[in-house]
């Protein structure tokens, strides 16, 4: 079985394209025939190549693509028209849903997933629930991974007990206006506390520079939603940051509340059932301080709590950081590789 991965014509490769490239690389390294099929190669800037030195899958130009029955054509969910080569050739089509928000919004008028002969795979447990609810089909979960050799905790963070400021990292490309409102609200809640904090904007950086910024930070503010299985909070956890912010729905695959019942504001809890994980519980002892998406005041109050824990040595800080590190370790590239090969074995034996 030959596997072909469609790469959409994006100006700069974000996490989703890198995940696809890594999947193909894992398969190629295992001796399977796996190919990357970019719609366009122009305009790919820094970050187009995965940071780690994996065996790269060979590239087939779009104009040279020739699929056949028995081949597997992998397309991300937001590019429905790219299914055409697979559907027309009789190849098996796999839609890899990396963000639930684009599964339905990009369908042509009058076309529904229930009428298309495609299979699905999902990036997370919440996304698999969304796919099942809206298409009536199961979608095996294929979680992404992070490079834990690159994203790792430093030997020592800036020492706030010695006068260093609490460093709060954030990515403005994820709902920039909300990030600004959270920062303004946080500053207004407690001006004295705000003076003891420093904000680190992560934008336009290479993967190595992002890792360095996260390693220098104490807190990571996650403002992204909607999300399928957000990687920046995982990278921040691996770098020893305490995450605060939004789940984006898909982040509930691994995000668990570190606030205990009775906290103010009351800890946010998703309405849907969460899968069992070894790093959190319903009564706190989780890996971050999570708010409902778009809850600006809640996120700002949680930032205040997180900064206070760091400055005052709150007893919940160490367990939360330990759980964050355990979470990141569960999303390693080796775990992703194992999942990819296991799923492909199922396809090969079907």
C-alpha positions in Angstrom: 0.0 0.0 0.0 1.4 3.4 -1.1 0.5 6.4 1.1 0.3 9.9 -0.3 0.0 13.0 1.9 -1.5 16.1 0.5 0.3 19.3 1.7 -1.9 22.4 1.3 -0.5 25.6 -0.2 0.0 27.5 3.0 2.3 30.6 3.2 4.0 29.3 6.4 3.9 25.8 7.7 2.3 25.7 11.1 1.9 22.7 13.4 -0.7 20.9 11.2 1.6 20.7 8.1 4.5 19.6 10.2 2.4 16.8 11.8 1.6 15.5 8.2 5.3 15.6 7.2 6.3 13.8 10.3 3.7 11.1 9.7 5.0 10.5 6.2 8.6 10.5 7.6 7.7 7.9 10.2 6.2 5.6 7.5 9.2 6.1 5.1 11.6 5.3 7.9 9.7 2.1 8.6 10.3 1.0 5.0 6.9 1.8 3.7 6.2 3.7 0.5 5.1 7.1 1.7 5.1 10.3 -0.3 4.5 14.0 0.2 2.4 15.8 -2.4 2.6 19.6 -2.0 0.0 21.6 -3.9 2.6 24.3 -4.2 6.2 24.5 -2.9 6.6 28.3 -3.2 6.4 30.5 -0.2 7.3 27.9 2.4 9.2 29.9 5.1 11.0 29.0 8.3 9.5 26.1 10.1 8.5 24.3 6.9 10.9 21.5 7.8 10.4 19.6 11.1 13.0 20.6 13.6 14.2 17.0 14.2 16.4 15.1 11.8 13.9 12.4 10.6 14.2 10.6 7.4 12.2 12.8 5.0 9.6 11.2 2.8 10.1 11.6 -0.9 8.1 14.3 -2.7 5.8 13.8 -5.7 4.9 17.0 -7.6 1.2 17.6 -7.8 1.2 17.5 -11.6 2.9 14.0 -11.4 0.5 12.5 -9.0 -1.1 9.2 -10.2 -3.2 7.4 -7.6 -4.5 3.9 -8.1 -6.9 1.6 -6.2 -5.2 0.3 -3.2 -3.3 3.6 -2.5 -4.1 5.7 0.5 -4.7 9.4 -0.1 -4.4 11.5 3.1 -6.0 14.9 3.1 -6.4 17.4 6.1 -10.0 18.3 6.8 -10.0 21.8 5.5 -9.2 20.9 1.9 -12.2 19.0 0.6 -11.5 19.7 -3.0 -8.1 18.0 -2.6 -9.9 14.7 -2.2 -10.7 14.7 -6.0 -7.6 12.8 -7.1 -8.3 10.0 -4.6 -12.1 9.8 -5.3 -11.6 9.8 -9.1 -8.9 7.1 -9.0 -10.7 4.8 -6.6 -7.9 5.1 -4.0 -8.8 4.9 -0.3 -9.3 8.4 1.0 -8.4 9.3 4.6 -9.5 12.7 6.0 -7.2 13.6 9.0 -9.2 16.0 11.1 -6.7 18.2 12.9 -9.2 20.9 13.8 -12.9 20.2 14.3 -13.8 23.8 13.3 -12.9 23.3 9.6 -14.6 19.9 9.2 -18.0 21.3 8.1 -17.2 24.9 7.2 -15.3 24.1 4.0 -17.8 21.7 2.5 -19.3 22.8 -0.9 -22.9 23.7 -0.8 -25.1 20.6 -1.0 -22.2 18.2 -0.1 -22.1 16.3 3.2 -19.5 14.0 4.7 -22.1 11.2 5.1 -22.4 10.9 1.3 -18.6 10.8 0.6 -16.7 7.5 0.5 -13.9 8.6 2.9 -12.5 7.4 6.2 -11.6 9.6 9.1 -8.8 9.9 11.7 -8.9 12.5 14.5 -6.1 14.4 16.2 -7.7 14.1 19.7 -10.5 12.5 21.7 -12.7 15.6 21.6 -12.3 15.9 17.8 -13.2 12.2 17.5 -16.4 12.9 19.4 -17.2 15.8 17.0 -16.5 13.7 13.9 -18.7 10.9 15.2 -21.6 13.3 16.0 -21.5 15.1 12.7 -20.6 12.3 10.2 -21.9 9.2 12.0 -18.5 7.6 11.5 -15.8 6.5 13.9 -12.4 8.3 13.6 -9.4 6.6 15.2 -7.3 9.0 17.2 -3.9 9.8 15.9 -2.4 12.3 18.4 0.5 14.6 17.3 3.8 14.8 19.1 6.3 17.4 20.2 10.1 17.3 19.9 11.0 16.8 23.6 14.7 17.0 22.7 14.2 20.6 21.7 11.3 21.5 24.1 12.7 20.6 27.5 12.9 22.2 30.8 16.1 24.2 31.6 18.3 23.4 34.5 17.0 26.6 36.2 14.3 29.2 35.6 14.8 32.9 36.5 14.6 33.0 40.3 11.6 35.0 41.4 12.6 34.7 45.0 15.8 36.5 44.2 13.9 39.4 42.5 13.5 38.1 39.0 10.1 38.9 37.4 7.5 36.3 36.7 7.8 35.8 33.0 4.5 35.2 31.1 4.9 33.9 27.5 2.1 34.1 24.9 1.6 33.8 21.2 -0.3 36.8 19.7 -1.3 34.9 16.5 -3.8 32.9 18.6 -6.6 35.4 19.1 -4.4 38.5 19.4 -7.2 40.8 20.5 -8.2 38.6 23.4 -4.6 38.2 24.5 -4.4 42.0 24.7 -7.6 42.2 26.7 -6.4 39.5 29.1 -3.2 41.4 29.7 -5.0 44.6 30.3 -7.4 43.0 32.7 -4.6 41.3 34.5 -2.8 44.6 34.9 -5.9 46.2 36.3 -6.6 43.5 38.8 -3.5 44.1 40.8 -1.1 46.8 39.7 1.6 45.8 42.2 1.5 42.2 41.1 1.6 43.3 37.4 4.7 45.3 38.1 6.4 42.0 39.2 5.6 40.3 35.9 7.2 40.5 32.4 5.4 39.6 29.2 7.2 37.6 26.4 5.7 37.7 23.0 6.5 34.7 20.9 6.1 35.6 17.2 8.2 35.2 14.1 10.6 32.8 15.8 12.2 29.6 14.7 11.5 26.4 16.6 14.7 26.8 18.6 13.9 30.4 19.5 10.5 29.4 20.6 12.0 26.7 22.8 14.4 29.3 24.3 11.6 31.7 25.0 9.5 29.1 26.8 12.5 27.9 28.8 13.0 31.4 30.1 9.3 31.7 31.0 7.4 30.7 34.2 3.8 30.9 32.8 2.3 30.2 29.3 -0.9 32.0 28.4 -2.9 29.8 25.9 -5.4 32.0 24.0 -6.1 29.7 21.1 -9.5 28.5 20.1 -10.9 26.6 18.3 -8.3 23.9 18.6 -7.9 20.3 17.6 -5.0 19.3 19.8 -3.0 22.4 20.5 0.8 21.9 20.5 2.1 25.2 22.0 0.7 24.5 25.5 2.4 21.0 25.4 5.7 22.6 24.3 5.4 25.1 27.2 4.7 22.2 29.6 7.8 20.4 28.4 9.8 23.6 29.0 8.6 23.8 32.6 5.9 26.4 32.3 2.6 26.5 34.2 -0.1 26.9 31.5 -3.1 29.2 31.9 -5.9 29.8 29.5 -8.2 28.2 27.0 -8.8 24.6 25.9 -10.3 25.4 22.5 -12.3 22.2 22.9 -9.7 20.0 21.4 -7.2 20.8 24.2 -9.4 18.9 26.6 -7.6 15.8 25.2 -4.9 16.5 27.8 -5.7 19.7 29.7 -6.8 19.0 33.3 -7.8 21.6 35.9 -5.2 22.2 38.7 -7.6 24.4 40.7 -9.5 22.7 43.4 -13.2 23.1 44.1 -13.9 26.3 46.0 -11.4 28.3 44.1 -12.4 31.8 42.9 -13.4 31.9 40.1 -14.9 28.4 40.2 -12.8 25.9 38.2 -14.0 25.5 34.6 -15.1 22.0 33.7 -16.1 20.8 30.2 -19.6 19.5 29.8 -18.5 16.4 27.9 -16.8 13.4 29.5 -13.0 13.5 29.6 -10.8 10.5 29.0 -8.9 9.0 31.8 -5.3 10.3 32.1 -2.7 9.8 34.8 -1.9 13.5 35.4 -5.2 14.9 36.6 -8.5 14.4 38.4 -11.9 16.0 38.8 -10.7 17.5 42.1 -7.8 19.5 41.0 -4.2 18.1 40.8 -4.2 18.8 37.1 -1.7 20.4 34.8 -2.9 24.0 34.3 -5.4 26.7 35.2 -8.1 26.5 32.5 -10.9 28.9 31.7 -13.8 28.7 29.3 -13.0 29.9 25.8 -13.2 33.7 25.5 -13.6 34.2 29.2 -11.3 37.2 29.6 -11.8 37.9 33.3 -11.5 34.2 34.2 -8.2 33.9 32.4 -6.9 37.1 33.9 -7.9 35.9 37.4 -6.2 32.6 36.8 -3.1 34.4 35.6 -3.2 36.3 38.9 -3.4 33.0 40.8 -0.5 31.5 38.8 1.7 34.5 39.4 0.9 34.4 43.1 1.7 30.7 43.3 5.2 31.5 41.9 5.9 34.5 44.1 4.5 33.0 47.3 5.3 29.3 46.8 1.7 28.0 46.6 1.5 24.3 47.5 -0.4 23.6 44.2 2.4 24.8 42.0 4.8 21.8 42.2 2.2 19.2 41.6 0.8 21.2 38.6 4.3 21.5 37.1 5.0 17.8 37.7 1.7 16.9 35.9 2.5 19.3 33.1 5.8 17.6 32.5 4.1 14.2 32.6 1.6 15.4 30.1 4.2 16.6 27.6 6.1 13.3 27.9 3.0 11.4 26.9 2.9 13.4 23.6 6.5 12.7 22.5 7.4 12.0 18.9 8.0 8.4 19.8 4.5 8.1 21.0 3.3 9.7 17.8 5.4 7.4 15.7 4.0 4.3 17.5 0.5 5.5 16.9 1.1 6.2 13.2 2.6 2.7 12.6 -0.1 1.0 14.6 -2.9 2.7 12.6 -1.2 1.9 9.3 -0.9 -1.7 10.2 -4.7 -1.7 10.6 -5.1 -0.1 7.2 -2.7 -2.7 5.6 -4.6 -5.6 7.1 -8.1 -4.3 6.2 
